[in-house]
Amino acid sequence: MENIELCGIDENGHEKKFSLKNFSGKNVVLYFYPKDNTSGCTAEACSFRDNFSRIMPKAVVIGVSPDSVAGHLKFREKQNLNFVLLSDSEHLLSSAFGVWKEKSMYGRKYMGIERSTFVLDKQGNIVKEWRKVKVAGHVDEVLNFLNNM
């Protein structure tokens, strides 16, 4: 997982390549979401944005979706996001974390991201995970865990 390299947008809005090893020595909140600019994903991203000053002393925030880097840049600018967004268009990282899943909507089956969050420790080990995340109150759960780490 730590050798998977993805393109993304850094916290300052610059395009670059990332791998999880870039964040060794730091705790990481790695959250996977289905799609930029949808209601749930926007609410989740804005919640991380709004709580950034509370999270940042404890961990780096990284959002991951299958959207393009250009799409992430627009999403970042529109929502004034202040953390890293990675483009996982080939589903490499989402598959490695087991969140690229078959989903169903109105009887139609398709592949997509299961909204999930992982906390990685400074060595890159998964120390907490939330699967099938409900957006409301989720960032508070993450903060509570980080405060007790």
Secondary structure, DSSP 8 states (H G I E B T S, - for coil): -TT--EEEE-TTS-EEEE-GGGGTTS-EEEEE-S-TTSHHHHHHHHHHHHTHHHHTTT-EEEEEESS-HHHHHHHHHHHT--SEEEE-TT-HHHHHTT-EEEEEETTEEEEEE--EEEEE-TTS-EEEEE-S--STTHHHHHHHHHHT-
